[in-house]
Amino acid sequence: MRQSIKNRIRTLVIANKITIFIAKLFGMVSKFKDGEFVQLKYDRSKKFFIVSNVIVEGKIQLGYFNPDKGIIEENAYIEPSKLEYSPEEMFRRYEEFKNRPDLWESI
């Protein structure tokens, strides 16, 4: 597929003009979901949250707390291969799984 067509599809996905299904079809969505907490693989002290899981130029948009300004900034772009789930996200997923009502109906 020509690069110009991919760029056009990418801009339409970012502007929410087409569905996420089309983005998944072209492999432009990462395994992380919006709102999940992640950390860098090589520096686990850096914590981020996913703002947009659509891959643009090989990177996804992340947000983080900037202690110097005292605000949350949403302008970090990092490759998904350099990220992993944070322990907080894993604990949240465990609690969510443990408290599912359909697990208790089968007993």
Backbone torsions as a table, in degrees:
resi	resn	phi	psi	omega
1	MET	NA	140.9	-178.4
2	ARG	-69.2	149.6	-176.6
3	GLN	-64.2	-34.6	-178.7
4	SER	-65.5	-35.8	177.3
5	ILE	-67.4	-41.9	177.3
6	LYS	-61.7	-42.3	179.3
7	ASN	-63.5	-39.9	179.8
8	ARG	-65.8	-43.3	177.6
9	ILE	-62.7	-41.4	-179.7
10	ARG	-61.4	-43.7	179.7
11	THR	-67.7	-34.7	176.9
12	LEU	-67.4	-37.4	178.2
13	VAL	-66.5	-43.4	-179.3
14	ILE	-63.7	-38.6	-179.5
15	ALA	-81.8	6.5	179.8
16	ASN	58.7	32.3	177.5
17	LYS	-83.9	-28.5	176.1
18	ILE	-123.8	166.3	-173.2
19	THR	-77.0	165.5	176.2
20	ILE	-67.0	-24.7	178.0
21	PHE	-58.1	-43.2	178.9
22	ILE	-65.2	-38.9	178.6
23	ALA	-64.4	-40.2	177.4
24	LYS	-65.9	-36.9	-179.9
25	LEU	-60.4	-37.5	179.5
26	PHE	-94.4	7.3	176.8
27	GLY	69.9	36.7	-177.9
28	MET	-108.6	20.1	178.7
29	VAL	-125.3	132.5	-179.4
30	SER	-82.1	171.7	179.8
31	LYS	-72.8	-20.1	178.2
32	PHE	-77.3	150.5	178.6
33	LYS	-108.0	158.9	179.7
34	ASP	-60.7	135.7	177.5
35	GLY	90.5	-6.3	-180.0
36	GLU	-79.5	154.0	179.8
37	PHE	-96.7	132.9	-179.0
38	VAL	-133.4	168.6	176.7
39	GLN	-141.5	162.4	176.6
40	LEU	-73.6	142.4	179.7
41	LYS	-66.6	-38.4	-174.7
42	TYR	-92.0	-10.9	177.6
43	ASP	-143.7	92.5	-172.8
44	ARG	-73.5	-4.2	178.0
45	SER	-81.4	-16.5	179.4
46	LYS	-88.4	113.0	-178.8
47	LYS	-108.2	139.8	179.9
48	PHE	-136.4	167.9	168.7
49	PHE	-129.4	149.9	-175.7
50	ILE	-79.6	122.4	175.4
51	VAL	-90.7	-46.8	179.0
52	SER	-143.0	125.0	-178.2
53	ASN	-90.5	8.3	176.4
54	VAL	-77.1	127.3	-177.8
55	ILE	-81.6	119.1	177.7
56	VAL	-120.9	119.2	-178.0
57	GLU	54.4	36.7	176.8
58	GLY	82.2	5.2	-176.6
59	LYS	-131.3	155.4	174.6
60	ILE	-113.4	158.6	-177.5
61	GLN	-88.8	129.5	-179.5
62	LEU	-122.6	158.3	174.1
63	GLY	-121.7	156.5	-179.6
64	TYR	-155.8	162.0	176.8
65	PHE	-88.2	124.3	178.0
66	ASN	-96.6	106.4	-176.6
67	PRO	-68.8	-24.4	179.5
68	ASP	-67.7	-42.6	-179.7
69	LYS	-92.9	-21.1	-179.5
70	GLY	76.4	25.4	-179.9
71	ILE	-132.1	166.6	174.8
72	ILE	-92.9	124.9	179.0
73	GLU	-107.4	143.4	-177.5
74	GLU	-120.9	43.6	-175.7
75	ASN	-126.9	29.3	176.4
76	ALA	-97.7	134.2	178.5
77	TYR	-122.9	119.8	-176.6
78	ILE	-137.0	147.8	177.3
79	GLU	-68.0	137.9	-179.5
80	PRO	-62.8	-25.4	-179.7
81	SER	-68.5	-18.0	-179.7
82	LYS	-94.4	5.5	-176.3
83	LEU	-116.1	155.1	172.6
84	GLU	-144.8	162.7	179.5
85	TYR	-66.6	143.1	177.6
86	SER	-82.7	160.5	177.9
87	PRO	-59.6	-32.6	178.2
88	GLU	-63.8	-40.7	179.3
89	GLU	-68.0	-40.3	178.5
90	MET	-63.8	-40.5	177.6
91	PHE	-65.9	-41.2	179.0
92	ARG	-62.8	-43.0	178.5
93	ARG	-65.0	-38.6	178.6
94	TYR	-63.5	-46.9	179.7
95	GLU	-63.4	-39.1	178.3
96	GLU	-64.6	-41.1	179.0
97	PHE	-68.4	-41.2	-177.4
98	LYS	-66.1	-32.4	-176.1
99	ASN	-96.2	16.8	178.4
100	ARG	-70.7	130.3	-178.2
101	PRO	-69.6	-28.2	-178.6
102	ASP	-70.3	-18.6	175.6
103	LEU	-71.3	-34.3	-177.7
104	TRP	-82.3	-18.9	179.8
105	GLU	-72.1	-27.5	-177.5
106	SER	-78.5	-11.3	-177.4
107	ILE	-84.8	NA	NA
